[in-house]
Amino acid sequence: MIMENKDITLRFRVTADERAVIEKKAQTAGLVLSEYVRRMALGQDVRERISPELRQVVIGVANNLNQLTRHAHTGQLDASSIEAILEQLKRALQ
């Protein structure tokens, strides 16, 4: 991918409240304000960044799910493990 030099400045006016909302959305997406506005204006996909804490929970649930899948394939399913994973998942999604 060729990086083009961004040497043209665009200016537009917003209210203080609008700026605060835009800045919060940029921060949530893990982008600086200019990159967020540029992506939005160009119709590019902007997604909320997952927090490190939630990422760890999801990784833990995924690992447990893999272990359960292995046990299911060998016929060694433990109902208490399934319940514990479901509880973790419920807490993470709240």
C-alpha positions as CSV (number, residue, x, y, z in Angstrom):
1,M,0.0,0.0,0.0
2,I,1.4,3.4,-1.0
3,M,1.2,6.1,1.6
4,E,0.2,9.4,0.2
5,N,1.5,12.6,1.8
6,K,-1.4,14.3,3.6
7,D,-0.5,17.9,2.9
8,I,-4.0,19.5,2.5
9,T,-5.9,20.8,5.5
10,L,-9.7,20.8,5.6
11,R,-11.4,23.0,8.2
12,F,-15.0,22.9,9.3
13,R,-17.0,24.2,12.3
14,V,-18.7,22.3,15.0
15,T,-20.2,23.1,18.4
16,A,-18.3,22.3,21.6
17,D,-20.8,19.4,22.2
18,E,-20.3,18.0,18.7
19,R,-16.6,18.1,19.1
20,A,-16.8,16.3,22.4
21,V,-19.0,13.6,20.8
22,I,-16.6,13.2,17.8
23,E,-13.5,13.1,20.1
24,K,-15.1,10.4,22.3
25,K,-16.0,8.3,19.3
26,A,-12.5,8.6,17.9
27,Q,-11.0,7.6,21.3
28,T,-13.4,4.6,21.5
29,A,-12.2,3.5,18.0
30,G,-8.6,4.0,19.1
31,L,-8.0,6.7,16.4
32,V,-6.7,10.2,16.5
33,L,-9.4,12.8,15.7
34,S,-8.2,13.5,12.1
35,E,-8.0,9.8,11.2
36,Y,-11.5,9.2,12.6
37,V,-13.0,12.1,10.7
38,R,-11.2,11.1,7.5
39,R,-12.4,7.5,7.7
40,M,-16.0,8.6,8.4
41,A,-16.0,11.1,5.6
42,L,-14.7,8.6,3.2
43,G,-17.3,6.0,4.2
44,Q,-14.6,3.6,5.6
45,D,-15.5,1.1,8.4
46,V,-14.7,2.4,11.9
47,R,-15.2,0.0,14.8
48,E,-15.1,0.3,18.5
49,R,-11.8,-1.0,19.9
50,I,-12.2,-3.8,22.4
51,S,-10.8,-3.1,25.8
52,P,-7.8,-5.1,27.0
53,E,-9.8,-6.4,29.9
54,L,-12.6,-7.7,27.7
55,R,-10.1,-9.1,25.3
56,Q,-8.6,-11.2,28.1
57,V,-12.1,-12.5,29.1
58,V,-12.9,-13.4,25.5
59,I,-9.5,-15.2,25.1
60,G,-10.1,-17.1,28.4
61,V,-13.6,-18.2,27.3
62,A,-12.3,-19.2,23.8
63,N,-9.6,-21.4,25.5
64,N,-12.1,-23.0,27.7
65,L,-14.4,-23.6,24.8
66,N,-11.6,-25.3,22.9
67,Q,-10.9,-27.6,25.9
68,L,-14.6,-28.5,26.1
69,T,-14.7,-29.3,22.4
70,R,-11.7,-31.6,22.8
71,H,-13.4,-33.3,25.8
72,A,-16.7,-33.6,23.8
73,H,-14.8,-35.4,21.0
74,T,-13.4,-37.9,23.5
75,G,-16.7,-38.4,25.3
76,Q,-15.5,-36.7,28.5
77,L,-17.9,-33.8,28.9
78,D,-18.1,-32.2,32.3
79,A,-21.3,-30.3,33.0
80,S,-19.8,-28.1,35.7
81,S,-17.2,-26.8,33.3
82,I,-19.9,-25.9,30.8
83,E,-21.7,-24.0,33.5
84,A,-18.6,-22.1,34.6
85,I,-17.9,-21.0,31.1
86,L,-21.4,-19.9,30.6
87,E,-21.2,-17.8,33.8
88,Q,-17.9,-16.2,32.6
89,L,-19.5,-15.4,29.3
90,K,-22.6,-13.9,30.9
91,R,-20.4,-11.6,33.1
92,A,-18.3,-10.5,30.1
93,L,-21.4,-9.6,28.1
94,Q,-23.0,-7.4,30.8
